[in-house]
Amino acid sequence: MKIFEQHESNVRSYIRDFPTVFAKAKGYRLWDEQGREYIDFFAGAGALNYGHNPDRIMEPLVDYIRRDGIVHSLDMATSAKAAFIEGFQDIILAPRDMPHKLLFPGPTGTNAVESAIKIARIATGRSSIICFTNAFHGMTLGSLALTGNAKKREGAGTRLDGALRMPFDGYLGANIDTLDYFARTLEDNGSGVDLPAAVIVETLQGEGGLNVASTAWLQRLEAICRKHEIILIVDDIQAGCGRTGTFFSFEPAGLDPDIVCLSKSISGSGLPMALTLLKPHLDCFCPGQHNGTFRGNNYAFVTATEALRYWKDNAFEKSINAKAAKVTGCLVELVDRHPPLQGIVAGRGLMQGIKVGVEGLAGEICQHAFRLGLLMETSGADSEVVKVMPPLVIEDVGLEKGLSILAKATAAALGRRRSGVRHVA
Ligand SMILES: *Cc1c(COP(=O)(O)O)cnc(C)c1O
């Protein structure tokens, strides 16, 4: 660990939560240099939905490398890219009647968000973007302006412009429809709210505390956008690619977003890749107006194409939902067994967790989990949520083992609290 402490910037983050040197990973497990095994309930923050080094995704990549397949191509045409576009069209877009065009924005999630808000501004000639409390959309300046977290915003070192924040579903309590306020501001000439270019929303806030937007709220949000000709952007970077049980997180609500941002698990392998989906009338960049050297990661196209095969029928969806039900059951039981947790089960699909009512305790549970061989992260503005996010392909035995470690870690953290000790040795 010394090499990292001595030479790597202070900004390093996950290494502090998981202080060991990892050497190998397969499926839902990782091993460190000492050969210690860890179950992965973190899944690369959602970038490893298909697990680590999945054979059916990585073997075609190994073949491609051996055949001297193109690695880097900017946005030139390659066979690997053509195969991905064709597969995405046939397996994902066409069956869902989505006419969207594919824009390759650069390899990270924040690149997809930046391209989406640029397009929305150009297409409408308006500049402000509506975003929500506790949103997370990435760390470059445009995306950071849309992000809620105060500490991350302070890291900008400059003014963050162009965003206007509205309360997310549930922000003011269960009995208040927060969209009443947004709708009113658009209809009232005295509101001081200019007509925005776009609304950007996560249907389930991954970093912001696993807050779920209800179907009714999402549908009303879409109706408000339609009425005022505001572009609706769904940031499905974390909640998409099957994480919530369907390929897109907005499918159960039946939304028809104008723009969809994808990244994290779109490559299927952990290789960097991002994708912005645009309704054809919004395809308004001139050639090269949004550019970038790494918009053609062909290794990622090869693995992304393989990952699409999981979506050819509904067997994978069914398996995700069965595992999600198991997770819900375990979390509800855990919360019921430990009233001092003051826990509330949150999220949906394989993106669930426990909102812990005791300050600092969620982080302590994750520390104990790590000590017991389980990688888990917290979520939320005050790191108040313990987040369960295994690879979607996790076998039942791994899921059960991980959930039982979580139960032990929870009991251990509560036990420490009772005896007045906060920190894990
Ligand atoms: C991770 C994430 C991003 C940013 O993706 P990066 O690849 O880290 O830039 C944006 N939006 C959401 C919802 C995310 O979870």
The ligand as an SDF file (V2000), in Angstrom:
LIG
                    3D

 15 15  0  0  0  0  0  0  0  0999 V2000
  -21.2160    7.0390  -12.5250 C   0  0  0  0  0  0  0  0  0  0  0  0
  -22.2860    7.9590  -12.9740 C   0  0  0  0  0  0  0  0  0  0  0  0
  -22.0090    9.0480  -13.8310 C   0  0  0  0  0  0  0  0  0  0  0  0
  -20.6110    9.4210  -14.2450 C   0  0  0  0  0  0  0  0  0  0  0  0
  -19.9420    8.4000  -14.9200 O   0  0  0  0  0  0  0  0  0  0  0  0
  -18.3350    8.4860  -14.9880 P   0  0  0  0  0  0  0  0  0  0  0  0
  -17.9560    7.3580  -15.8830 O   0  0  0  0  0  0  0  0  0  0  0  0
  -17.8520    8.2920  -13.5820 O   0  0  0  0  0  0  0  0  0  0  0  0
  -17.9920    9.8080  -15.5330 O   0  0  0  0  0  0  0  0  0  0  0  0
  -23.0720    9.8260  -14.2560 C   0  0  0  0  0  0  0  0  0  0  0  0
  -24.3320    9.5550  -13.8740 N   0  0  0  0  0  0  0  0  0  0  0  0
  -24.6350    8.5400  -13.0530 C   0  0  0  0  0  0  0  0  0  0  0  0
  -26.0610    8.2860  -12.6790 C   0  0  0  0  0  0  0  0  0  0  0  0
  -23.6210    7.7120  -12.5580 C   0  0  0  0  0  0  0  0  0  0  0  0
  -23.9070    6.7230  -11.7090 O   0  0  0  0  0  0  0  0  0  0  0  0
  1  2  1  0
  2  3  1  0
  2 14  2  0
  3  4  1  0
  3 10  2  0
  4  5  1  0
  5  6  1  0
  6  7  2  0
  6  8  1  0
  6  9  1  0
 10 11  1  0
 11 12  2  0
 12 13  1  0
 12 14  1  0
 14 15  1  0
M  END
$$$$
